Amino acid sequence: MTAREQAEELRQQAIQTLLDEKKAIDGMLRTLGYEETAPAEKRRGRRPKQQEGGEMAATTQESGELNDSGKQAMPASEGLEG
């Protein structure tokens, strides 16, 4: 048997060993209640308002748009003067 044939045989044995281990792990996970074909969670709808509000406030201050009271929003850099 040549070195190349030995290497191929060892590779096939390693692949078979890994597949056997995967089957054993999948069996243990099934026993614990994990399904391997569980559908991935899909996010639908709008993002939580908390995140949107923070992003909108920063955008409004930077662009100089009007705030809720009808006054022009002060840019963040101007509010830091001492």
C-alpha positions in Angstrom: 0.0 0.0 0.0 1.4 3.4 -1.0 1.6 6.4 1.2 -1.1 8.1 -0.8 -3.5 5.1 -0.3 -2.8 5.1 3.4 -3.6 8.8 3.6 -6.8 8.3 1.7 -7.8 5.5 4.0 -7.1 7.5 7.1 -9.1 10.4 5.7 -12.1 8.2 5.1 -11.8 6.8 8.7 -11.6 10.3 10.1 -14.7 11.4 8.1 -16.6 8.3 9.3 -15.6 9.0 12.9 -16.7 12.6 12.7 -20.1 11.5 11.2 -20.6 9.0 14.0 -19.8 11.6 16.6 -22.3 14.0 15.0 -25.0 11.4 15.1 -24.3 10.8 18.8 -24.4 14.5 19.6 -27.6 15.0 17.7 -29.1 12.1 19.6 -28.1 13.7 22.9 -29.5 17.1 21.8 -32.8 15.4 20.9 -32.9 13.8 24.3 -32.5 17.2 25.9 -35.3 18.6 23.8 -33.4 20.4 21.0 -34.8 19.8 17.6 -32.2 19.9 14.8 -34.8 21.1 12.3 -36.3 23.9 14.4 -37.2 26.9 12.3 -35.1 30.0 12.7 -36.8 32.8 14.5 -38.0 35.5 12.1 -38.2 39.1 13.2 -41.3 40.8 11.8 -42.8 44.2 12.3 -41.4 47.4 13.6 -38.4 47.8 15.9 -39.0 48.7 19.5 -39.8 52.4 20.0 -36.9 52.8 22.5 -34.3 52.4 19.7 -36.3 54.5 17.2 -36.7 57.4 19.6 -33.0 57.7 20.4 -32.1 57.7 16.7 -34.8 60.3 15.8 -33.7 62.7 18.6 -30.1 62.7 17.4 -31.2 63.2 13.8 -33.5 66.1 14.7 -30.9 67.9 16.8 -28.2 67.6 14.1 -30.4 68.7 11.2 -32.0 71.7 13.0 -35.6 70.6 12.4 -38.5 71.8 14.6 -39.1 70.0 17.8 -42.5 69.1 19.4 -43.1 72.7 20.8 -42.6 74.3 17.4 -39.2 75.7 18.2 -36.1 74.9 16.2 -34.0 72.2 17.9 -30.6 73.3 19.1 -27.7 71.3 17.6 -26.0 69.2 20.3 -22.7 71.1 19.9 -24.3 74.4 20.9 -25.8 73.1 24.1 -22.3 72.3 25.5 -21.2 76.0 25.9 -20.3 76.9 29.4 
